Amino acid sequence: MSKIIVFAFPVFLLLIAVELWWDRRKVAHAAQDGSVQVSSYGVSDTLNNLSLGLMSQVVGVLGKFIGIAVYAAVFSTVALWLDAELWKHWYGWVLALVVYDFCYYWLHRAGHEVALFWAAHVAHHQSQHYNLSTALRQTSTGALLGWMFYLPMAVMGVPPLVFGIVALVDLLYQFWVHTEHVGKLGWFDRVFCSPSNHRVHHAINDGYVDRNYGGIWVLWDRMFGTFEPETKACVYGTRTPLNSWDPVWANLSVYAELWQRSRLAPRWGDKLRVWLKPPGWMPSDPHYRTALENKGISTRAFDLSQVRTYAPPLSTAQAVLAVVQNGVLTAAGAWYLWNVDGQALPLAVAGCAALTLGLWALGRYLQHQLHLVSVLLIQGLAIATVLALSPLPF
């Protein structure tokens, strides 16, 4: 599976480059016409998306072992419908894909409506831009609990190999819907997850929040009352903005907030409910809100007019250096993913930690919290570690 991602990543980067060219072209034409066209790309935001995408794959190598092992164990012991012949035909694969997308709908919905799962999913929504690079902005902690939503497929009798392939198909499909440059598609929008439908899903406007969860089919949303068509311009991000380019903090920030919310809750039952209720839930204790504010956790009502784009300025030289750093780390990450399947667990963990440290350093550089010399030393150590664990063949 890791090798497939290595092959897919250059294709993703090429498509991102094409969209970026088209985006810049539209902005330039708008300027010539005397109108304003806001770009859907930002340098630091795009690099942060790519960093989070790479980190999710690197960390996911370790986390996926849990889900795969549990799925295989359930399949081999309690599968109810072991019809090997079914999965040799196209209709068996279509059935598996439909069932997978149905399970994905409920995982995705839990990722917005249950605080613990939102903590895992939030990284995908933190970008305040919306473009193809946003699709690569994925969680590094989702594999810890997400596997449980797919166990019905193991009970049903879907073989692990079939499950893995339809999961990849479902994931790859969702790449293209992360764009502002494809408009409404008529009947397609009423049946499938489309760019229009998914823009709504990423928006923080009133009426758009917690809508359109389907991965391939939006029919699930129509069936269960979570569908919302795109009727107004979308504002992207999260209602509690991350305001950071640190990919590690992007993954851990909501867990940290939930820990504070739980710790400050006055009753044991409330300490648990903080994790299981919708994001932002608070017990009725009148002193609780004050305690949260004292810890820097806002309890004020969301105001769309107060949203500001996080974009610490970069000089041209800083931007070029950051792009080069990201490119080198991506190459090292690809080499890690290509070789990790044959590595012992301690070596895989060491490579994962090294690359994560390098990506963290890049994020800190983008927000001017780490000097370039320190960044280059950290990233040099990270790349040397990866190469030491899996030397180049020349």
Summary of the structure (lengths in Angstrom):
residues: 394
radius of gyration: 21.7
end to end distance: 25.2
largest distance: 66.7
contacts: 1218
relative contact order: 0.12
helix: 66%
strand: 1%
